[in-house]
Amino acid sequence: MSSKHKSSTLVLAFSALGVVFGDLGTSPLYTLRVCLTGNASVAPTPDNVLGLVSLIFWSLTLVVSIKYALFILLADDEGEGGIFAMMALLHKKLGSGMGRNLTLLGCFGSALLYGDGLITPVISVLSALEGLEVATSQAKPLVVPLTCAVLTGLFMIQSRGTGKIGKYFGPVIVVWFAAIAILGLRAIVQVPGVLAAMNPAYAARFFMNNGLHGFFVLGAVVLCITGCEALYADMGHFGAKPIRWAWYGLAMPALLCNYFGQAALIISNPAAIKDPFYALVPQPLLYPMVALATAATIIASQAIISGVFSLTRQAMHLGYMPRMRIIHTSEMAEGQVYIPVINFLMLAAALALTLAFRQSENLADAYGIAVTADMSITSLFFFIVTQRIFEWKMWRALPLVGAFWCLDLTYFGSCMIKFLSGGWFPVLIAATIMFLMITWRDGWKALGLRIFRLKLRIDQFMERIYMKKPLRLPGTGVYLSTFRTEVPPMLQYHINQTNSLHERVVILSVYTTDVPVVKDEDRLEVRSLGQGVFRVLGHFGFMEMPDIPELLTKAKDKGLEIDPENLSYFLGRISLVPAKDKRVLDPVRRFLFGFMQRNAVSPVVYYNIPPEKVLELGVQMDF
């Protein structure tokens, strides 16, 4: 490996620390405390403490270090990660053979990340600010108001984008990991015997001593790995190798030092279970540590919020969500986007969660089910990828993925005890979002079939132009179309009502492909149909934002000579009215689809079309 390549990888690994490992990196704030003081806690005996830290050690090793870092990161789609990327990878191979059930499962898995995205900022910031209670009991009434203030500020600055503040993430997280490692090592030196917990026998003994109750405590242990899905979803920003370097080189050693340090402190002082993380901090450094922890949790929250924005954009481009206003916040990192509507909804939900749960310990019951269910779905998709894409032999893939499923389903089962006490919340959020996704997809599919029956084929349209000889107007008319072989209704209406056409007519279709980014040579197709009519096809990846004016500018290189100053865009707007006979969707889904369709962002905004050059025609259709 060249020195230049090594340097680039190190820079990316440094950057990945601040984005990819924020959630995993701040889990020591609450994981061991919840295990010992939560609703399903165990007594802080030396055997239990060693058993818990052994479970944490092997959870980080087996799930994060082996499953995700070594294997799941292999399943990328043009460098992008996440369930939607795996769905796109399989769709390119299987097409319609992918099946509706598998598509539904993938949508549910991606929707689960929304629940995680709502809980992570709240539990992280609450845990950090609860350190003030360790410094002085008088600060307790301030924790919730301060948390609401920090969360409000966090969501308010989203419009600035992580691109502008991302360069500060790496240094802060490096300081954070260094600090928690040093704090942990100080305690380990006092009780070095705690390192024996790396022996899995201590984890096995924990279950033997605590029986079924010990199994349910595993639902609190899972808090230490809740950021592993973000590790996979954020792969497209940095690449697999830098993420692995950052994890093995700094993040994992620092986390293990802190967890073992907390265990060592509790063994020597059981009273430290009230807040073992801050109990490691010397009194003079308590307030600076609270400030550093708050900064680290903000970064962790920023990472998951950005992930939700990226996930929403992918869902929109793949046809699972209505168009929303998207703002790019970084010229360097294409995936860094801001979606105002999603940001507002997440802020409202975060504040509601803070006021409802009030303590990170209470919110921990809502955390875990979504992540472990998502882990199980990821394992299933990975197995299909190994068979269909990697073409692994069954004897090679099944034992590996079977081991993953054993881990995933064990964690998921241990979290189910928390369902009624808060675990229902992320599941409800995921089910709601998935229902909206499928409603939108089915609604547009049905509506598209209705519109398709009314269309005139392009070859028939060209024959009509030849026969009618319409009046030709100066300039260029651009008509957006969602079909490959049919004429858009706006164009039919224009020629039927006015018997005129522009000198140049461009029938433009924009398609989102299954790849994250389309190569420049595959971006544009231009075909002359004769008589001044051109068929233009634009292709964009699901990680890209379509820009029609820029696309048409590039069309000059393909032989389409147009003047941007003498150009008009013709758009159609469909208004749905209740059907008198057979309706396409049931009443509830029809209402939801109509609501989303009415509130979707106009194509003018979505495709970056100059509004002063747009003519729009409204069409009513029963549905």
C-alpha positions in Angstrom: 0.0 0.0 0.0 1.4 3.4 -1.0 2.1 6.0 1.7 -0.5 8.4 0.0 -3.2 5.7 0.2 -2.4 5.0 3.8 -2.6 8.7 4.6 -6.0 8.9 2.9 -7.3 5.9 4.8 -6.1 7.3 8.1 -7.8 10.6 7.4 -11.1 8.8 6.6 -10.7 6.6 9.7 -10.2 9.8 11.8 -13.4 11.3 10.3 -15.3 8.1 10.7 -14.7 8.2 14.5 -16.9 11.3 14.7 -19.8 10.0 12.6 -19.9 6.2 12.6 -19.0 5.5 16.2 -20.8 8.3 18.1 -23.6 6.0 19.2 -21.4 3.1 20.1 -18.9 5.4 21.7 -21.4 7.0 24.2 -23.0 3.8 25.3 -20.7 3.5 28.4 -22.7 6.4 29.8 -25.7 4.2 30.6 -25.2 0.5 29.7 -23.7 -0.9 32.9 -25.8 1.4 35.1 -29.0 0.1 33.5 -27.8 -3.5 33.9 -27.5 -2.9 37.7 -30.2 -0.4 38.5 -32.8 -0.8 35.7 -36.1 -2.6 35.8 -34.5 -6.0 35.1 -31.3 -5.4 37.1 -29.2 -7.8 39.2 -27.4 -7.3 42.5 -23.9 -5.7 42.2 -22.1 -8.8 43.5 -18.6 -9.4 42.1 -19.8 -12.5 40.2 -22.6 -10.5 38.6 -20.4 -7.6 37.7 -17.8 -9.8 36.1 -20.5 -11.7 34.3 -22.0 -8.5 32.9 -18.7 -7.0 31.7 -17.9 -10.4 30.1 -21.2 -10.3 28.2 -20.4 -6.7 27.1 -16.9 -7.8 26.0 -18.3 -10.7 23.9 -21.2 -8.7 22.5 -18.8 -6.1 21.2 -16.5 -8.8 19.9 -19.0 -11.1 18.2 -21.6 -8.5 17.0 -19.5 -5.4 16.1 -16.0 -6.7 15.5 -16.8 -9.9 13.7 -20.4 -9.8 12.3 -20.5 -6.2 11.2 -16.9 -5.1 10.7 -15.7 -8.3 9.0 -18.7 -9.6 7.2 -21.7 -7.3 6.9 -19.5 -4.5 5.5 -18.8 -6.9 2.5 -22.4 -6.4 1.3 -22.1 -2.9 -0.3 -23.9 -1.5 -3.3 -21.4 0.7 -5.1 -19.8 1.5 -1.8 -23.1 2.3 0.0 -24.4 0.4 3.0 -27.7 -0.1 4.8 -30.8 -2.2 4.2 -32.0 -0.1 1.3 -28.6 -0.6 -0.4 -28.8 -4.4 0.1 -32.4 -4.3 -1.3 -31.1 -2.4 -4.3 -28.3 -4.9 -4.7 -30.7 -7.8 -4.7 -33.2 -6.1 -6.9 -30.6 -5.6 -9.6 -30.0 -9.4 -9.5 -33.5 -10.7 -8.9 -35.7 -8.0 -10.3 -39.4 -8.8 -9.7 -38.3 -12.2 -8.4 -37.3 -10.5 -5.2 -40.9 -10.8 -4.0 -43.3 -8.6 -2.1 -42.7 -10.2 1.3 -39.0 -9.6 1.1 -39.6 -6.0 0.0 -42.0 -5.5 3.0 -39.4 -7.0 5.3 -36.7 -4.6 4.0 -39.0 -1.6 4.4 -39.8 -2.7 8.0 -36.1 -3.0 8.7 -35.3 0.4 7.3 -38.3 1.8 9.2 -36.9 0.5 12.5 -34.0 2.9 12.1 -36.4 5.8 12.4 -37.4 4.5 15.9 -33.7 4.3 16.8 -33.2 7.8 15.4 -35.8 9.2 17.7 -34.5 7.5 20.9 -30.8 7.9 20.4 -30.6 11.7 20.8 -32.8 11.7 23.9 -31.2 8.8 25.8 -27.7 10.1 24.9 -28.2 13.7 26.0 -30.1 12.7 29.1 -27.3 10.3 30.2 -24.7 13.0 29.7 -26.5 15.7 31.6 -27.4 13.4 34.4 -23.8 13.7 35.4 -24.7 17.0 36.9 -26.7 15.1 39.6 -23.5 13.4 40.6 -21.8 16.8 41.1 -24.8 18.3 43.1 -28.2 17.0 43.9 -29.6 20.5 43.3 -29.0 20.1 39.6 -31.7 17.3 39.3 -34.6 19.6 38.4 -32.4 21.2 35.6 -31.7 17.9 33.8 -34.9 17.7 31.8 -35.1 21.4 30.8 -31.4 21.4 29.8 -32.0 18.2 27.8 -34.9 19.9 26.0 -32.8 23.0 25.3 -29.8 20.9 24.0 -32.1 18.8 21.7 -33.8 22.0 20.4 -30.5 23.5 19.6 -29.3 20.3 18.0 -32.2 20.1 15.6 -32.2 23.9 15.0 -28.7 23.7 13.6 -29.4 20.8 11.3 -30.0 23.3 8.4 -26.3 24.2 8.6 -25.4 20.6 7.9 -22.8 18.2 9.2 -20.6 19.2 6.3 -19.7 22.5 8.0 -19.2 21.2 11.5 -18.1 17.7 10.6 -14.4 18.6 10.7 -14.8 19.2 14.5 -16.4 15.8 15.1 -13.2 13.7 14.7 -11.1 15.7 17.3 -13.9 15.7 19.9 -14.5 12.0 19.6 -10.8 11.3 19.7 -10.6 13.3 23.0 -13.7 11.4 24.2 -12.3 8.0 23.5 -8.9 8.9 25.0 -10.6 10.3 28.1 -12.9 7.2 28.7 -9.9 4.9 28.1 -7.7 6.7 30.7 -10.6 6.8 33.2 -11.1 3.1 32.8 -7.4 2.2 33.0 -7.1 4.1 36.3 -9.7 1.8 37.8 -8.4 -1.4 36.2 -5.0 -0.8 37.8 -6.6 -0.9 41.2 -8.5 -4.1 40.5 -6.6 -5.9 37.6 -8.4 -9.1 38.3 -11.4 -7.7 36.4 -9.7 -8.5 33.1 -10.4 -12.2 33.8 -13.9 -11.4 32.6 -12.6 -11.8 29.0 -13.0 -15.5 29.7 -16.5 -16.4 28.4 -16.9 -18.8 31.4 -17.9 -15.7 33.4 -20.7 -14.9 31.0 -21.9 -18.5 31.2 -21.7 -18.5 35.0 -23.8 -15.3 35.0 -26.7 -17.1 33.3 -26.3 -20.2 35.5 -26.5 -18.1 38.7 -29.4 -15.9 37.6 -31.4 -18.2 35.4 -34.2 -16.7 33.3 -33.7 -13.3 35.0 -30.2 -13.3 33.7 -31.5 -13.8 30.2 -33.7 -10.7 30.5 -30.8 -8.7 31.8 -29.3 -9.3 28.4 -31.9 -6.8 27.1 -29.9 -4.1 29.0 -26.5 -5.5 27.9 -27.6 -5.0 24.3 -27.4 -1.2 24.8 -23.6 -1.5 24.3 -24.1 -2.5 20.6 -27.0 -0.2 19.6 -24.9 1.7 17.1 -23.8 -1.2 15.0 -26.5 -0.6 12.3 -25.3 3.0 12.0 -21.8 1.6 11.3 -23.2 -0.3 8.3 -25.5 2.5 7.1 -22.7 5.1 7.1 -20.3 3.0 5.1 -20.9 5.0 2.0 -19.4 8.1 3.5 -16.0 6.6 4.5 -15.6 3.1 3.1 -15.2 -0.3 4.9 -11.4 -0.1 5.5 -11.4 3.2 7.3 -14.3 2.1 9.5 -12.5 -1.1 10.4 -9.3 0.9 11.2 -11.1 3.3 13.4 -13.0 0.5 15.3 -10.1 -1.9 15.9 -7.5 0.9 16.4 -9.2 3.2 18.9 -13.0 2.9 19.4 -13.1 -0.8 20.6 -10.0 -0.6 22.9 -11.3 2.6 24.5 -14.8 1.2 25.1 -13.4 -2.0 26.6 -11.1 0.0 28.9 -14.0 2.0 30.2 -16.4 -0.9 30.6 -13.8 -2.9 32.5 -12.9 0.2 34.5 -16.5 0.7 35.6 -16.7 -3.0 36.6 -13.5 -2.7 38.6 -14.9 0.4 40.4 -18.2 -1.3 41.3 -16.4 -4.4 42.6 -14.3 -2.2 45.0 -17.2 0.2 45.7 -20.7 -1.2 45.1 -22.3 2.2 45.8 -20.9 3.4 42.5 -23.7 1.6 40.7 -25.8 4.8 40.9 -23.7 6.2 38.0 -20.6 4.1 37.5 -19.4 6.2 34.5 -19.2 9.5 36.3 -18.0 7.7 39.5 -14.8 7.1 37.5 -14.2 10.8 37.1 -12.2 12.7 39.7 -14.3 15.4 41.4 -12.3 18.4 39.9 -12.9 17.1 36.4 -16.6 16.3 36.8 -18.0 19.4 35.1 -15.5 19.3 32.2 -16.4 15.6 31.7 -20.1 16.5 31.7 -19.4 19.1 29.0 -17.3 16.6 27.0 -19.9 13.9 27.3 -22.6 16.3 26.2 -20.6 17.2 23.1 -20.0 13.5 22.4 -23.7 12.7 22.7 -24.6 15.6 20.4 -22.2 14.2 17.8 -23.7 10.7 18.3 -27.2 12.2 17.9 -26.0 14.1 14.8 -24.8 10.9 13.2 -28.1 9.1 13.6 -30.1 12.1 12.6 -28.1 12.4 9.4 -28.6 8.7 8.8 -32.4 9.2 9.0 -32.2 12.1 6.5 -30.1 9.9 4.1 -32.5 7.0 4.6 -35.5 9.2 3.8 -33.9 10.4 0.6 -33.2 6.8 -0.5 -36.8 5.9 0.2 -38.0 8.8 -1.8 -35.9 7.9 -4.8 -36.9 4.3 -4.7 -40.6 5.3 -4.6 -41.4 4.5 -1.0 -42.0 8.1 0.2 -43.5 11.2 -1.3 -41.2 14.0 -2.5 -40.0 16.3 0.2 -37.8 19.3 0.1 -34.1 18.3 0.4 -31.3 20.6 1.1 -27.7 19.5 0.4 -25.4 20.7 3.2 -22.0 19.6 1.9 -20.4 19.8 -1.5 -17.8 17.2 -0.4 -20.0 14.6 1.2 -22.9 13.8 -1.1 -24.9 12.0 1.5 -25.0 14.9 3.9 -28.6 16.3 3.4 -31.2 18.2 5.4 -34.9 17.5 5.2 -36.9 20.2 7.0 -40.1 18.2 7.5 -38.3 15.2 8.9 -36.2 17.4 11.1 -39.3 19.1 12.6 -41.1 15.8 13.2 -38.0 14.3 14.9 -37.6 17.4 17.1 -41.2 17.2 18.2 -40.9 13.5 19.0 -37.6 13.9 20.8 -39.1 16.6 23.1 -42.1 14.5 23.7 -40.0 11.5 24.7 -37.9 13.6 27.0 -40.9 14.9 28.8 -42.6 11.5 28.9 -39.6 9.4 30.2 -37.6 12.1 32.0 -34.7 9.7 32.8 -32.3 7.8 30.6 -33.0 4.7 32.7 -36.7 4.8 31.9 -36.0 5.4 28.2 -33.7 2.4 28.2 -36.7 0.1 28.1 -37.7 1.6 24.8 -34.2 1.0 23.4 -33.1 -2.3 22.0 -36.1 -4.0 20.4 -35.8 -1.9 17.2 -32.0 -2.4 16.9 -32.1 -6.2 17.6 -35.0 -6.7 15.1 -33.1 -4.7 12.5 -30.0 -6.8 13.2 -32.0 -10.0 12.5 -33.4 -8.6 9.2 -29.9 -7.5 8.2 -28.6 -11.0 8.8 -31.4 -12.4 6.6 -30.6 -10.1 3.7 -26.9 -10.8 4.1 -27.6 -14.5 3.8 -29.6 -13.9 0.5 -26.7 -11.7 -0.7 -24.2 -14.5 0.0 -26.3 -16.9 -2.1 -27.4 -14.7 -5.0 -24.6 -12.1 -5.2 -21.5 -13.7 -3.7 -22.5 -17.2 -4.8 -21.2 -18.8 -1.6 -21.7 -22.5 -1.1 -24.5 -23.3 1.4 -22.1 -25.1 3.7 -20.1 -21.9 3.9 -22.9 -19.3 4.3 -25.4 -21.2 6.5 -23.2 -21.9 9.6 -22.0 -18.3 9.6 -25.4 -16.6 9.2 -26.9 -19.2 11.5 -24.5 -18.0 14.2 -25.5 -14.4 13.5 -29.2 -15.4 13.8 -28.5 -17.1 17.1 -27.0 -13.9 18.5 -29.6 -11.6 17.0 -32.6 -13.6 18.1 -31.2 -14.1 21.6 -30.8 -10.3 22.0 -34.2 -9.7 20.5 -35.9 -12.3 22.8 -34.2 -10.7 25.9 -35.6 -7.3 24.8 -39.2 -8.4 24.5 -39.7 -8.2 28.2 -39.4 -4.4 27.7 -42.1 -4.3 25.1 -44.9 -3.1 27.4 -42.7 -0.7 29.4 -41.5 1.3 26.4 -40.3 -1.1 23.7 -43.7 -0.7 21.9 -42.7 2.8 20.9 -40.0 2.1 18.3 -42.0 -0.8 16.9 -45.1 1.4 16.6 -43.0 4.1 14.8 -41.5 1.4 12.5 -44.9 -0.2 11.7 -46.5 3.3 11.0 -43.6 4.3 8.7 -43.7 1.0 6.8 -47.5 1.3 6.4 -47.0 4.7 4.9 -44.2 3.5 2.6 -46.2 0.6 1.2 -49.3 2.8 0.9 -47.4 5.4 -1.1 -45.8 2.7 -3.3 -49.1 0.8 -3.9 -51.0 4.0 -4.5 -48.7 5.3 -7.2 -48.5 1.9 -8.8 -52.2 1.8 -9.1 -52.5 5.4 -10.2 -49.8 4.9 -12.7 -51.8 2.0 -14.3 -54.9 4.2 -14.5 -52.9 7.0 -16.2 -51.2 4.5 -18.5 -54.5 3.4 -20.0 -55.1 7.0 -21.1 -51.8 7.5 -22.8 -51.0 7.9 -26.4 -47.9 6.0 -27.7 -45.1 8.2 -28.9 -45.1 6.7 -32.4 -48.9 7.4 -32.7 -48.2 10.9 -31.5 -45.5 11.5 -34.1 -47.9 10.2 -36.8 -50.6 12.8 -35.5 -48.0 15.6 -35.8 -47.2 14.6 -39.4 -50.9 14.5 -40.3 -52.1 17.6 -38.5 -49.1 19.9 -39.2 -49.6 22.0 -36.1 -48.4 25.6 -35.8 -44.8 25.7 -34.6 -43.9 28.3 -31.9 -40.4 29.6 -31.3 -38.5 28.2 -28.4 -38.4 24.8 -26.6 -41.1 23.1 -24.7 -40.0 20.5 -22.1 -42.7 18.0 -21.0 -42.0 15.8 -18.0 -43.1 12.2 -18.4 -43.1 9.2 -16.1 -43.5 6.7 -19.0 -40.9 5.4 -21.5 -43.1 4.8 -24.6 -46.1 7.1 -24.0 -46.8 10.8 -24.4 -47.5 12.8 -21.2 -51.1 14.1 -20.8 -49.9 17.7 -20.8 -48.5 17.4 -24.3 -51.6 15.7 -25.6 -53.8 18.4 -24.1 -51.6 21.2 -25.5 -51.7 20.0 -29.1 -55.4 19.1 -29.0 -56.4 22.5 -27.6 -54.1 24.8 -29.4 -53.0 22.8 -32.5 -49.5 24.2 -31.9 -46.1 23.0 -30.7 -42.8 24.6 -30.0 -40.0 24.4 -32.5 -38.3 21.9 -30.3 -40.3 19.5 -28.0 -38.4 17.6 -25.4 -40.2 14.6 -23.7 -38.1 14.2 -20.6 -38.2 11.3 -18.1 -36.1 11.1 -15.0 -35.4 7.7 -13.5 -33.9 6.7 -10.2 -31.7 3.6 -10.6 -30.7 0.9 -8.1 -27.2 2.1 -7.8 -26.2 5.0 -5.4 -24.4 7.1 -8.1 -24.8 6.9 -11.9 -21.6 7.2 -14.0 -21.4 10.3 -16.2 -21.4 8.3 -19.4 -24.7 6.6 -18.3 -26.4 9.8 -17.1 -28.2 10.9 -20.2 -29.9 9.4 -23.3 -31.0 11.7 -26.1 -32.9 10.4 -29.2 -34.3 12.5 -32.0 -37.8 11.4 -33.1 -37.9 13.8 -36.0 -40.0 16.9 -36.6 -38.2 18.7 -33.8 -39.2 16.2 -31.1 -36.6 14.7 -28.8 -36.8 11.9 -26.3 -34.5 12.5 -23.3 -33.9 10.0 -20.5 -32.1 11.1 -17.4 -30.7 8.6 -14.9 -29.8 9.3 -11.3 -28.7 7.1 -8.4 -30.8 6.8 -5.3 -28.1 8.8 -3.4 -28.3 11.7 -5.9 -30.6 14.6 -6.3 -32.0 15.2 -9.8 -31.3 18.6 -11.4 -33.2 19.0 -14.7 -31.6 22.3 -15.8 -28.2 20.9 -15.4 -29.3 17.7 -17.2 -30.5 19.7 -20.2 -27.3 21.7 -20.3 -25.4 18.4 -20.7 -27.8 17.4 -23.4 -26.0 19.8 -25.8 -23.2 17.4 -25.9 -25.7 14.8 -27.2 -26.9 16.9 -30.1 -29.8 18.7 -28.4 -29.3 22.4 -29.0 -31.5 24.4 -26.7 -31.5 28.0 -25.4 -32.0 28.0 -21.6 -33.4 31.5 -21.8 -36.1 30.5 -24.3 -37.4 27.4 -22.7 -40.7 26.5 -21.0 -41.5 23.5 -18.7 -45.0 22.0 -18.9 -46.1 20.1 -15.8 -49.3 18.3 -14.9 -50.8 18.1 -11.4 -53.3 15.3 -10.6 -56.2 16.0 -8.2 -57.8 12.8 -6.8 -61.5 12.6 -6.3 -63.4 9.7 -4.7 -64.3 6.9 -7.2 -68.0 6.1 -7.5 -67.5 2.5 -8.3 -64.5 0.2 -7.4 -61.8 2.0 -5.5 -58.2 1.1 -5.9 -57.2 1.2 -2.2 -59.2 0.7 1.0 -60.7 4.0 2.5 -57.9 4.4 5.1 -55.0 4.0 2.7 -56.8 6.0 0.0 -57.1 8.9 2.5 -53.4 8.6 3.5 -52.2 8.4 -0.1 -54.3 11.4 -1.1 -53.0 13.4 1.9 -49.4 12.5 1.1 -49.9 13.2 -2.6 -51.4 16.7 -1.9 -48.6 17.6 0.4 -45.7 16.2 -1.7 -43.2 18.8 -2.8 -43.8 20.1 -6.3 -41.6 18.8 -9.1 -40.5 22.4 -9.6 -38.7 22.3 -6.2 -37.7 18.6 -6.3 -36.1 18.8 -9.8 -34.7 22.3 -9.3 -36.7 23.8 -12.1 -36.9 27.6 -12.4 -40.5 28.4 -11.3 -40.8 31.4 -13.6 -40.5 29.0 -16.6 -43.2 26.6 -15.6 -46.7 26.2 -16.9 -48.9 23.7 -14.9 -52.2 22.0 -15.8 -54.4 20.4 -13.2 -56.2 17.1 -14.0 -58.8 15.4 -11.9 -58.9 11.7 -11.7 -61.2 9.3 -9.7 -59.4 7.0 -7.4 
